[in-house]
């Protein structure tokens, strides 16, 4: 472009204009998010001047205008009326789209670091994304990235595969967990990792240009923070990137979850908060909202109608219903437990089996003959609906599923756990009297049979206690805090 905008932005309310060669160009008006409508004035040479021609100072002013307009509302995509009438020359739709695309660079950006080591971290990242969209529409650019898988060389790119190998051999997992906990060991280990992945991590951070990073994985704190610090020292970053952690474990947490250099660490409860303090985090760095769960659980828990839900899902509307969950990967003794339940429960009872991505398990169970009503499902995206129409749930001691069950008021039968980080979840459920624990299929079936029969009153009391422990607003509270941090950072950058 020959005529470069001088870089001065005039902001009147939500109307943004820029000056070039003494003339004003209306870039458009925005409200709570990216450009909704545009109106422009041509310069003498007839060229359309894109926001990309602005210098960095002008771009910063645009971000500041966007951030200040966002701060007054929680919803992103509200339209406003037309701007004050002025003599303007309109461009065709393609030019309008070009200008709108240029303004997208001023979206406030959040980068979420996760890894596919089990379904829990992936689900937490997705929950934060879904909640961000629910609250703010497209105000923020929210990207979920697995730095280890997608931005690391071999062998680090195979980390998820090594996870599944380790959890199938509990003694190896326990050994790995215990040996990597001491600070001097994992700091030495992470320093070596940084030397190998630093160039690729740096490129990822420059590509995504986030104002804030949120980690939902214990191995996504130390190395990224080391890389960001090096980038600041060699002036690769124009501005400081905020770094936050959302701890997705419920009780016992590996030490790598906690880094004293984070701006904020979100934890599930006081038990985890005390662990964070012992690892060097200050009280002001720790916020206790609860575990991030999918927004659907919060929305559906406010107005549960089990009869209507069961009718919509094609289930028996009157049967006592138990859900058996094998996690995202369909792990555990699912088939054996399902068979034990079918032999022990009444013919009027109902079982829902969720096999996750385990296609062979799903096919096997669908082809079996059952003595009770059994609905076999694979990986489902409406878990909130299925959980909310149940009376109790059988699952391993994964923190996310426990948090979701409590939100739905479901008593829980825990049937196993991953060593170390999930072991503490068992006494959490038992001590709060919201469930039971057994790894034996026959005993699990007996527990559920009692709950649906002579212990039905106790089942109702456990359901009330579970609902009291649930934190349905946790994800919304976390995302609101993240949004306010990003907005504050954008405004501070421009002052």
ABEGO torsion letter per residue (X at the ends): XABBBAGBBBBBEABBBBBBGGBBBBAEBBBGEBBABBBBBBBAAGBBBBAAABBAAAAAAAAAAAAAAAAABABAABBBBBBBBBBBBBBBAAAAAAAAAAAAAABBBBBBBBBABEAAAAAAAAAAAAAAAAAAEAABBBBBBBAAAAABBOAAAAAAAAAAAAAABAAAAAAAAAAAABAAAAAAAAAAAAAAAAAAAAAAAAAAGBABBBBABAAAAAAAAAAAAAAAAAGABABBBBBBBBBABAABBBAAABBAABABBBBABAAAAAAAAAAGBBAAABBBAEBBBBAAAAAAAABBBAAAAAAAAGBBAABBBBBBBAEAAGBEBAAAAAAAAAAABBAABBBBBBAEABAAAAAAAAABBBABBBBBBBBBAAAAAAAAABABBBBBABAAAAAAAAAAGBBBBBAEBBBGAAAAAAAAAAAAGAEBBBABAAAAAAAAAAAABAAAAAAAAAAAAAAAABBAAAAAAAAAAAAAAAAAAAAAAAX
